[in-house]
């Protein structure tokens, strides 16, 4: 699963840093972005 973010006014290098930071959080927690999205869907569902 690809991680995408949109932040109005952010420069491309800001977006890249945000994506890398998000991936680092997932890596540290031992879950994938897909697992996090599925869990969120279940909670909101």
Secondary structure, DSSP 4 states (H G I P E B T S, - for coil): -------TT--HHHHHHHHHHHHHHHHHHT--HHHHHHHHHHHH-
